Amino acid sequence: MKLNGTNAAFAKLYEYEKRSTKFSPGAGKGSGPSSEWSGVTFGVGDSRMACNINRITEILPIPQSTPVPGAKAWINGLANVRGELLTVVDLARFLTGVRTPVTARSRLLATSINKAPIGLLIDEVYGQRHFLESDSIPAELPPDSPLHGMVSKQYNLGSESWQELNLDQLFNSTEFLNGAAD
């Protein structure tokens, strides 16, 4: 079937293209744009967490690391990753004092602190999720939680709850910056 000298299917595709160029993700009808962010979701102990995907440079299998004399127990050591030394930090051990059991699912979240590469050892990566700021609620943390000051929001998606780990607050905490053993 022809439509004004053009193929009807082509005209429909052309209409879709025009509509898609005007589309703005997260902009609902009448509600204005909504703030969306993408996070890497992962497990640390019993906690399900997410951190901004823009802060993660790579997700790595656990490399061999060399212990650092005089470092706190939560610093596993230094690892050579493609010629760059990466400080390996056991995130659960830093937060709770309990060592992360290294399994086939364990991974390092590679990031940086003041341009210095760092790898956060975690139990498991679940994948990437997209979160709407409008879905956030204040984090429900027990009074004695080590996550106070590092997690302020959580997102409940169906039966799952994800706590947003703020890497900037983690990396700026005095305790994290002082890796020397007492």
PASEDO-62620 format. One record per residue: y, x, z of N, C-alpha, C, O in turn; residue number from 1. Coordinates in nm, 2 decimals. Each point is the difference from the previous one (the first is absolute). Layout:
// PASEDO-62620
PT    n_py    n_px    n_pz   ca_py   ca_px   ca_pz    c_py    c_px    c_pz    o_py    o_px    o_pz    k
PT       Y       X       Z       Y       X       Z       Y       X       Z       Y       X       Z  NUM
...
END
This chain:
// PASEDO-62620
PT    n_py    n_px    n_pz   ca_py   ca_px   ca_pz    c_py    c_px    c_pz    o_py    o_px    o_pz    k
PT   -0.12    0.08    0.00    0.12   -0.08    0.00    0.12    0.09    0.00    0.01    0.09    0.08    1
PT    0.09   -0.13   -0.16    0.12    0.08   -0.02    0.11   -0.07    0.08    0.01   -0.13    0.00    2
PT    0.08    0.21    0.05    0.12   -0.06    0.07    0.12    0.07   -0.06    0.03    0.11    0.03    3
PT    0.05   -0.18   -0.11    0.12    0.05   -0.07   -0.03    0.13   -0.07    0.07    0.10    0.02    4
PT   -0.18   -0.09   -0.09   -0.04    0.12   -0.07   -0.06    0.11    0.08   -0.02    0.11   -0.05    5
PT   -0.01   -0.13    0.18   -0.07    0.10    0.08   -0.12   -0.06    0.06   -0.02   -0.12    0.01    6
PT   -0.07    0.21    0.03   -0.13   -0.04    0.06    0.03   -0.06    0.14    0.08    0.06    0.08    7
PT   -0.14   -0.18   -0.05    0.03   -0.06    0.13   -0.05    0.09    0.12    0.07    0.00    0.10    8
PT   -0.18    0.07   -0.12   -0.05    0.08    0.11    0.09    0.12    0.02    0.03    0.04    0.11    9
PT    0.03    0.02   -0.22    0.10    0.10    0.02    0.12   -0.05    0.07    0.06    0.07    0.08   10
PT   -0.01   -0.19   -0.12    0.12   -0.05    0.07   -0.03   -0.02    0.15    0.09    0.02    0.07   11
PT   -0.21   -0.06   -0.04   -0.03   -0.02    0.15    0.00    0.13    0.07    0.06    0.01    0.11   12
PT   -0.11    0.09   -0.17    0.00    0.14    0.06    0.14    0.05    0.01    0.03    0.06    0.10   13
PT    0.05   -0.09   -0.20    0.14    0.05    0.00    0.07   -0.07    0.12    0.09    0.06    0.07   14
PT   -0.11   -0.19   -0.05    0.06   -0.07    0.11   -0.05    0.06    0.13    0.09    0.01    0.09   15
PT   -0.21    0.02   -0.07   -0.05    0.06    0.12    0.07    0.14    0.03    0.03    0.03    0.11   16
PT   -0.01    0.04   -0.22    0.06    0.13    0.02    0.15   -0.02    0.05    0.04    0.07    0.09   17
PT    0.03   -0.16   -0.15    0.14   -0.03    0.04    0.00   -0.04    0.15    0.09    0.04    0.07   18
PT   -0.18   -0.13   -0.03   -0.01   -0.04    0.14   -0.03    0.11    0.09    0.05    0.01    0.11   19
PT   -0.14    0.08   -0.15   -0.04    0.11    0.09    0.11    0.10    0.02    0.00    0.06    0.11   20
PT    0.08   -0.04   -0.20    0.11    0.10    0.02    0.11   -0.06    0.09    0.08    0.08    0.06   21
PT   -0.08   -0.21   -0.04    0.09   -0.06    0.10   -0.05   -0.01    0.14    0.07   -0.04    0.09   22
PT   -0.21    0.06   -0.08   -0.07   -0.02    0.12    0.04    0.11    0.11    0.01    0.12   -0.04   23
PT    0.02   -0.17    0.16    0.02    0.10    0.11   -0.10   -0.03    0.11    0.00   -0.10    0.06   24
PT   -0.09    0.20   -0.04   -0.10   -0.02    0.10    0.06   -0.04    0.14    0.09    0.06    0.04   25
PT   -0.16   -0.15    0.03    0.04   -0.04    0.13    0.12   -0.10    0.00    0.04   -0.05    0.11   26
PT    0.01    0.02   -0.22    0.11   -0.10   -0.01   -0.05   -0.14   -0.01   -0.05   -0.03   -0.11   27
PT    0.05   -0.04    0.21   -0.05   -0.14    0.00    0.11   -0.09   -0.04    0.12    0.03    0.01   28
PT   -0.16   -0.15   -0.06    0.10   -0.10   -0.04    0.08   -0.04    0.12   -0.05   -0.06    0.10   29
PT    0.18    0.08   -0.10    0.09   -0.05    0.10    0.00    0.08    0.13    0.08   -0.02    0.09   30
PT   -0.17    0.12   -0.08   -0.01    0.07    0.13    0.07    0.14   -0.01    0.01    0.07    0.10   31
PT    0.03   -0.03   -0.22    0.06    0.14   -0.02   -0.11    0.10    0.00   -0.12   -0.03    0.03   32
PT    0.15    0.15   -0.06   -0.10    0.11    0.00   -0.06    0.02    0.14    0.07    0.00    0.10   33
PT   -0.20    0.03   -0.10   -0.06    0.03    0.13   -0.04    0.15    0.00   -0.02    0.05   -0.11   34
PT    0.03    0.01    0.22   -0.03    0.14    0.01   -0.15    0.03    0.01   -0.06   -0.05    0.09   35
PT    0.01    0.12   -0.18   -0.14    0.03   -0.01   -0.02    0.15    0.01    0.08    0.08   -0.06   36
PT   -0.18   -0.03    0.12   -0.03    0.14    0.00   -0.15    0.02   -0.01   -0.08   -0.09    0.03   37
PT    0.04    0.20   -0.08   -0.14    0.04   -0.02   -0.05    0.10    0.11    0.08    0.09    0.03   38
PT   -0.19   -0.12    0.02   -0.05    0.09    0.11   -0.14    0.05   -0.03   -0.08   -0.07   -0.07   39
PT    0.04    0.18    0.13   -0.13    0.05    0.00   -0.06   -0.06    0.13    0.06    0.02    0.11   40
PT   -0.17   -0.09   -0.11   -0.06   -0.05    0.12   -0.12    0.08    0.04   -0.08    0.05   -0.09   41
PT    0.07   -0.03    0.22   -0.11    0.09    0.05   -0.03   -0.04    0.14    0.07   -0.08    0.07   42
PT   -0.18    0.14   -0.02   -0.05   -0.02    0.14    0.02    0.12    0.08   -0.03    0.11   -0.04   43
PT    0.07   -0.13    0.16    0.01    0.11    0.11   -0.06   -0.07    0.12    0.07   -0.08    0.07   44
PT   -0.19    0.12   -0.03   -0.07   -0.06    0.11   -0.01   -0.15   -0.03   -0.06   -0.03   -0.10   45
PT    0.10   -0.05    0.20   -0.01   -0.15   -0.02    0.12   -0.06   -0.07    0.00   -0.12   -0.02   46
PT    0.10    0.20   -0.01    0.12   -0.05   -0.06   -0.01    0.00   -0.16   -0.05    0.10   -0.06   47
PT    0.10   -0.20    0.01    0.02   -0.01   -0.15    0.15    0.02   -0.02    0.09   -0.07    0.05   48
PT   -0.06    0.18   -0.13    0.14    0.04   -0.02    0.04    0.01   -0.15   -0.09   -0.01   -0.08   49
PT    0.22    0.01    0.06    0.05    0.02   -0.13    0.12    0.09    0.01    0.08   -0.01    0.10   50
PT   -0.06    0.09   -0.20    0.13    0.08    0.00    0.05    0.00   -0.15   -0.08   -0.03   -0.09   51
PT    0.21    0.05    0.08    0.06   -0.01   -0.13   -0.07    0.09   -0.10   -0.01    0.12    0.03   52
PT   -0.03   -0.17   -0.14   -0.07    0.08   -0.10    0.09    0.11   -0.06   -0.05    0.11   -0.04   53
PT    0.18   -0.12    0.05    0.09    0.10   -0.05    0.00    0.13    0.08    0.04    0.10   -0.04   54
PT   -0.09   -0.11    0.17   -0.01    0.11    0.09   -0.13    0.08   -0.02   -0.01    0.11    0.05   55
PT   -0.09   -0.17   -0.12   -0.13    0.07   -0.02    0.00    0.06   -0.14    0.02   -0.07   -0.10   56
PT   -0.05    0.20    0.10    0.00    0.07   -0.13   -0.14    0.00   -0.06   -0.02    0.01   -0.12   57
PT   -0.08   -0.02    0.21   -0.14    0.01   -0.05   -0.09   -0.05    0.11    0.03    0.02    0.12   58
PT   -0.15   -0.07   -0.15   -0.11   -0.03    0.09   -0.11    0.09   -0.03   -0.05    0.00   -0.11   59
PT    0.01    0.08    0.21   -0.10    0.11   -0.03   -0.12   -0.02    0.08    0.00   -0.05    0.11   60
PT   -0.12    0.10   -0.16   -0.11    0.02    0.08    0.03    0.11    0.11    0.09    0.07   -0.02   61
PT   -0.17   -0.07    0.12    0.03    0.10    0.11   -0.03    0.14   -0.05   -0.12    0.03   -0.03   62
PT    0.22    0.06    0.02   -0.03    0.13   -0.04   -0.04    0.09    0.12    0.02   -0.04    0.12   63
PT   -0.07    0.15   -0.14   -0.03    0.10    0.10    0.13    0.05    0.06    0.09    0.03   -0.08   64
PT   -0.08   -0.03    0.21    0.13    0.05    0.06   -0.03    0.12    0.10   -0.11    0.01    0.06   65
PT    0.21    0.07   -0.04   -0.02    0.11    0.09    0.08   -0.03    0.12    0.12   -0.03    0.00   66
PT   -0.18    0.04    0.12    0.07   -0.03    0.12    0.12    0.09    0.02    0.01    0.12   -0.04   67
PT    0.09   -0.17    0.11    0.13    0.08    0.03    0.00    0.03    0.15    0.00   -0.09    0.08   68
PT   -0.01    0.22   -0.04    0.00    0.03    0.14    0.13   -0.04    0.06    0.11    0.01   -0.06   69
PT   -0.12   -0.07    0.18    0.12   -0.03    0.08    0.05   -0.14   -0.04    0.11   -0.04    0.04   70
PT   -0.18   -0.03   -0.13    0.05   -0.14   -0.04   -0.07   -0.10    0.09   -0.10    0.02    0.06   71
PT    0.17   -0.14   -0.05   -0.05   -0.11    0.08   -0.13   -0.05   -0.07   -0.03    0.03   -0.12   72
PT   -0.06   -0.10    0.20   -0.13   -0.04   -0.05    0.01   -0.09   -0.12   -0.10   -0.01   -0.07   73
PT    0.20   -0.07    0.06    0.01   -0.09   -0.11    0.04    0.06   -0.14    0.00   -0.06   -0.10   74
PT    0.03    0.19    0.11    0.02    0.08   -0.13   -0.13    0.06   -0.03   -0.04    0.10    0.06   75
PT   -0.03   -0.15   -0.16   -0.13    0.05   -0.04    0.01    0.14   -0.06   -0.10    0.08    0.01   76
PT    0.21   -0.05   -0.08    0.01    0.13   -0.06    0.08    0.00   -0.13    0.07   -0.10   -0.03   77
PT   -0.08    0.20   -0.05    0.06    0.01   -0.13   -0.10    0.00   -0.11   -0.11    0.06    0.02   78
PT    0.14   -0.13   -0.12   -0.09   -0.01   -0.12    0.07    0.04   -0.12    0.12   -0.02   -0.02   79
PT   -0.19    0.09   -0.07    0.05    0.04   -0.13   -0.03   -0.11   -0.10   -0.11   -0.02   -0.04   80
PT    0.22   -0.05    0.00   -0.02   -0.10   -0.11    0.08    0.04   -0.12    0.12    0.00    0.00   81
PT   -0.20    0.05   -0.10    0.06    0.05   -0.12    0.11    0.10    0.02    0.10    0.00   -0.06   82
PT   -0.13    0.10    0.15    0.09    0.11    0.02    0.11   -0.03    0.10    0.09    0.09    0.02   83
PT   -0.08   -0.21    0.03    0.10   -0.04    0.10   -0.06   -0.02    0.14   -0.10   -0.07    0.01   84
PT    0.16    0.13    0.09   -0.06   -0.02    0.14    0.05   -0.13    0.05    0.12   -0.04    0.00   85
PT   -0.22   -0.04    0.05    0.02   -0.14    0.05   -0.04    0.00    0.14   -0.11    0.04    0.03   86
PT    0.20   -0.08    0.06   -0.03   -0.01    0.14   -0.08   -0.13    0.02    0.04   -0.11   -0.04   87
PT   -0.16    0.12    0.09   -0.09   -0.12    0.02    0.01   -0.05    0.14   -0.03    0.07    0.10   88
PT    0.08   -0.20   -0.09    0.02   -0.06    0.13   -0.09   -0.12    0.02   -0.01   -0.09   -0.09   89
PT   -0.07    0.09    0.20   -0.08   -0.11    0.03    0.09   -0.11    0.06    0.03    0.01    0.12   90
PT    0.00   -0.12   -0.20    0.09   -0.10    0.05   -0.05   -0.07    0.12    0.08   -0.03    0.09   91
PT   -0.20   -0.01   -0.09   -0.06   -0.07    0.12    0.01    0.08    0.12    0.03   -0.04    0.11   92
PT   -0.06    0.17   -0.12    0.00    0.09    0.12    0.14    0.02    0.04    0.02    0.01    0.13   93
PT    0.08    0.00   -0.22    0.14    0.01    0.04    0.04   -0.13    0.08    0.06    0.01    0.11   94
PT   -0.10   -0.13   -0.16    0.04   -0.12    0.06   -0.07   -0.04    0.13    0.06   -0.04    0.09   95
PT   -0.19    0.06   -0.09   -0.09   -0.05    0.11   -0.07    0.11    0.08   -0.05   -0.02    0.11   96
PT    0.04    0.14   -0.17   -0.08    0.11    0.07   -0.14    0.00   -0.05   -0.08    0.08    0.05   97
PT    0.04   -0.18   -0.13   -0.14   -0.01   -0.04   -0.01    0.05   -0.14    0.07   -0.04   -0.09   98
PT   -0.16    0.14    0.07   -0.02    0.07   -0.12   -0.06   -0.10   -0.11   -0.08   -0.09    0.03   99
PT    0.13    0.10   -0.15   -0.04   -0.08   -0.11   -0.14    0.06   -0.05   -0.01    0.11   -0.03  100
PT   -0.09   -0.20    0.03   -0.13    0.05   -0.05    0.01    0.01   -0.15    0.03   -0.10   -0.07  101
PT   -0.06    0.22    0.02    0.01    0.02   -0.15   -0.13   -0.06   -0.06   -0.11    0.05    0.03  102
PT    0.13   -0.14   -0.12   -0.11   -0.07   -0.07    0.03    0.02   -0.15    0.09    0.05   -0.05  103
PT   -0.18   -0.11   -0.03    0.02    0.00   -0.15    0.12   -0.08   -0.04    0.05    0.02   -0.11  104
PT   -0.01   -0.11    0.20    0.12   -0.09   -0.03    0.13    0.06    0.05    0.11   -0.04   -0.04  105
PT   -0.11    0.15    0.12    0.12    0.06    0.05    0.08    0.06   -0.11   -0.05    0.05   -0.10  106
PT    0.18   -0.05    0.12    0.09    0.05   -0.10    0.12    0.06    0.06    0.03   -0.02    0.12  107
PT    0.05    0.10   -0.20    0.13    0.05    0.04    0.10   -0.07   -0.08   -0.01   -0.01   -0.12  108
PT    0.11   -0.04    0.19    0.12   -0.05   -0.07    0.10    0.12   -0.01    0.05    0.04    0.10  109
PT   -0.03    0.01   -0.22    0.09    0.12   -0.02    0.14   -0.05   -0.01    0.03   -0.09   -0.07  110
PT    0.06    0.15    0.15    0.14   -0.04    0.00    0.07    0.13    0.04   -0.05    0.11   -0.02  111
PT    0.18   -0.12    0.06    0.07    0.12    0.04    0.10   -0.04    0.11    0.05   -0.11    0.01  112
PT   -0.02    0.21    0.06    0.10   -0.01    0.11    0.10    0.12   -0.03   -0.03    0.11    0.01  113
PT    0.15   -0.15   -0.04    0.10    0.10   -0.04   -0.05    0.09   -0.11    0.02    0.12    0.01  114
PT   -0.08   -0.17   -0.11   -0.06    0.07   -0.12   -0.12    0.09    0.04   -0.05    0.07   -0.09  115
PT    0.01   -0.08    0.21   -0.12    0.08    0.04   -0.12   -0.10   -0.01    0.00   -0.11    0.06  116
PT   -0.11    0.15   -0.14   -0.11   -0.09   -0.02   -0.08   -0.02    0.12   -0.03    0.09    0.08  117
PT   -0.01   -0.22   -0.06   -0.08   -0.04    0.12   -0.10   -0.10   -0.05    0.02   -0.08   -0.08  118
PT   -0.14    0.09    0.14   -0.11   -0.10   -0.03   -0.04   -0.07    0.13   -0.03    0.06    0.10  119
PT    0.04   -0.19   -0.11   -0.04   -0.08    0.12   -0.14   -0.05   -0.02   -0.04   -0.07   -0.09  120
PT   -0.05    0.12    0.18   -0.14   -0.04    0.00   -0.01   -0.14    0.05    0.04   -0.04    0.11  121
PT   -0.11   -0.05   -0.19   -0.01   -0.14    0.04   -0.15   -0.04   -0.02   -0.07    0.08   -0.07  122
PT    0.03   -0.19    0.12   -0.14   -0.04   -0.01   -0.04   -0.05   -0.14   -0.11    0.04   -0.05  123
PT    0.20   -0.11   -0.01   -0.04   -0.06   -0.13    0.13   -0.05   -0.07    0.09   -0.05    0.07  124
PT   -0.09    0.06   -0.20    0.11   -0.07   -0.08   -0.06   -0.12   -0.06   -0.11   -0.01   -0.06  125
PT    0.19   -0.10    0.08   -0.05   -0.13   -0.05    0.06   -0.03   -0.14   -0.06   -0.08   -0.08  126
PT    0.17    0.14    0.05    0.06   -0.02   -0.13    0.15   -0.02    0.00    0.07    0.04    0.10  127
PT   -0.01   -0.10   -0.20    0.14   -0.03   -0.01    0.02   -0.14    0.02   -0.08   -0.09   -0.06  128
PT    0.18    0.05    0.13    0.04   -0.14    0.02    0.15   -0.01   -0.02    0.08    0.09    0.01  129
PT   -0.04   -0.21   -0.05    0.14   -0.03   -0.02    0.04   -0.10    0.11   -0.07   -0.10    0.03  130
PT    0.18    0.13    0.04    0.04   -0.08    0.11    0.14   -0.05   -0.02    0.08    0.07   -0.06  131
PT   -0.05   -0.19    0.10    0.13   -0.06    0.00    0.06    0.01    0.13   -0.06   -0.02    0.11  132
PT    0.19    0.07   -0.10    0.07    0.01    0.12    0.01   -0.13    0.08   -0.01    0.00    0.12  133
PT    0.01   -0.11   -0.20    0.01   -0.13    0.06   -0.13   -0.04    0.08    0.01   -0.09    0.08  134
PT   -0.12    0.16   -0.11   -0.12   -0.02    0.07   -0.02    0.08    0.13   -0.10   -0.01    0.07  135
PT    0.20    0.10   -0.05   -0.02    0.09    0.12    0.04   -0.08    0.13    0.08   -0.09    0.00  136
PT   -0.15    0.13    0.10    0.03   -0.05    0.14    0.01    0.13    0.09   -0.06    0.10   -0.04  137
PT    0.12   -0.12    0.16    0.00    0.12    0.09   -0.14    0.03    0.03   -0.09   -0.08    0.02  138
PT    0.06    0.21   -0.01   -0.14    0.05    0.03   -0.04   -0.05    0.14    0.08    0.01    0.10  139
PT   -0.20   -0.05   -0.09   -0.06   -0.04    0.12   -0.08    0.12    0.06   -0.12    0.01   -0.04  140
PT    0.18    0.06    0.12   -0.07    0.12    0.06   -0.02   -0.01    0.15    0.09   -0.06    0.06  141
PT   -0.20    0.10   -0.01   -0.02    0.00    0.14    0.11    0.09    0.07    0.05    0.10   -0.07  142
PT   -0.01   -0.13    0.19    0.10    0.08    0.07   -0.03    0.15    0.00    0.10    0.08    0.00  143
PT   -0.22   -0.04    0.01   -0.03    0.14    0.01   -0.04    0.07   -0.14   -0.05    0.11    0.00  144
PT    0.08   -0.18   -0.11   -0.03    0.05   -0.13    0.07    0.12   -0.04    0.13    0.01    0.03  145
PT   -0.20    0.09   -0.08    0.07    0.13   -0.05    0.08   -0.03   -0.12    0.08    0.09   -0.05  146
PT   -0.09   -0.20   -0.01    0.08   -0.03   -0.13    0.14   -0.05    0.03    0.07   -0.02   -0.10  147
PT   -0.03    0.00    0.22    0.14   -0.04    0.03    0.09    0.10   -0.06   -0.02    0.12    0.02  148
PT    0.12   -0.16   -0.09    0.10    0.09   -0.06   -0.04    0.04   -0.14    0.08    0.05   -0.07  149
PT   -0.21   -0.07    0.03   -0.04    0.04   -0.13   -0.04   -0.12   -0.08    0.00    0.00   -0.13  150
PT   -0.03   -0.11    0.20   -0.04   -0.13   -0.07    0.10   -0.10    0.06   -0.01   -0.03    0.12  151
PT    0.08   -0.04   -0.20    0.09   -0.11    0.05   -0.03   -0.13   -0.07    0.04   -0.10    0.05  152
PT   -0.11    0.11   -0.17   -0.03   -0.12   -0.07   -0.15   -0.01   -0.03   -0.07    0.10   -0.01  153
PT    0.03   -0.23   -0.01   -0.14   -0.02   -0.05    0.00   -0.11   -0.10    0.09   -0.09    0.00  154
PT   -0.19    0.09   -0.09   -0.01   -0.10   -0.10   -0.13   -0.07    0.01   -0.11    0.07    0.00  155
PT    0.11   -0.20    0.01   -0.13   -0.07    0.01   -0.02   -0.07   -0.13    0.07   -0.08   -0.05  156
PT   -0.18    0.13   -0.02   -0.04   -0.05   -0.13   -0.14   -0.07    0.02   -0.10    0.07    0.00  157
PT    0.10   -0.20    0.00   -0.13   -0.06    0.02   -0.05    0.03    0.14    0.07   -0.01    0.10  158
PT   -0.20    0.06   -0.09   -0.06    0.04    0.12    0.03    0.14    0.04   -0.04    0.05    0.11  159
PT    0.11    0.03   -0.20    0.03    0.14    0.02    0.14    0.02    0.06    0.09   -0.07   -0.04  160
PT   -0.08    0.16    0.13    0.13    0.04    0.05    0.02    0.15   -0.02   -0.08    0.08    0.03  161
PT    0.20   -0.04   -0.09    0.03    0.14   -0.03    0.12    0.04    0.07    0.11   -0.07   -0.01  162
PT   -0.12    0.18    0.09    0.12    0.05    0.07    0.07    0.10   -0.09   -0.07    0.09   -0.05  163
PT    0.20   -0.09    0.04    0.07    0.09   -0.09    0.03    0.13    0.08    0.09   -0.01    0.09  164
PT   -0.15    0.12   -0.13    0.03    0.13    0.07    0.12    0.06   -0.07    0.00    0.02   -0.12  165
PT    0.10    0.00    0.20    0.12    0.07   -0.05   -0.01    0.15    0.01    0.01    0.05    0.11  166
PT   -0.04    0.01   -0.23   -0.03    0.15    0.01    0.13    0.08    0.04   -0.02    0.10    0.06  167
PT    0.14   -0.15   -0.09    0.12    0.07    0.04    0.01    0.00    0.15    0.03    0.11    0.06  168
PT   -0.06   -0.22    0.01    0.00    0.00    0.14   -0.11    0.09    0.06    0.02    0.06    0.10  169
PT   -0.14   -0.07   -0.16   -0.11    0.09    0.05    0.04    0.15   -0.01   -0.01    0.07    0.09  170
PT    0.06   -0.04   -0.21    0.04    0.14   -0.02    0.12    0.05    0.07    0.02    0.12    0.02  171
PT    0.06   -0.21    0.03    0.12    0.04    0.08   -0.02   -0.01    0.15    0.09    0.03    0.08  172
PT   -0.21   -0.07   -0.04   -0.03   -0.01    0.14   -0.01    0.15    0.06   -0.06    0.08   -0.07  173
PT    0.11   -0.06    0.18    0.00    0.13    0.07   -0.14    0.05    0.01   -0.03    0.12   -0.02  174
PT   -0.06   -0.21    0.07   -0.14    0.05    0.02   -0.07    0.04   -0.13   -0.07    0.10    0.00  175
PT    0.10   -0.17   -0.11   -0.06    0.04   -0.13    0.06    0.13   -0.05   -0.08    0.09   -0.05  176
PT    0.21   -0.06    0.07    0.06    0.12   -0.05   -0.04    0.12    0.08    0.02    0.11   -0.04  177
PT   -0.07   -0.13    0.17   -0.04    0.11    0.08   -0.15    0.01    0.00   -0.07   -0.05    0.09  178
PT    0.01    0.12   -0.19   -0.14    0.02   -0.01   -0.06    0.12    0.07   -0.12    0.02    0.00  179
PT    0.21    0.05    0.08   -0.05    0.11    0.07   -0.07   -0.04    0.13    0.05   -0.09    0.07  180
PT   -0.17    0.15   -0.04   -0.07   -0.04    0.12    0.08    0.04    0.12    0.07    0.10    0.00  181
PT   -0.09   -0.17    0.11    0.07    0.03    0.12   -0.06    0.12    0.08    0.05    0.03    0.10  182
END
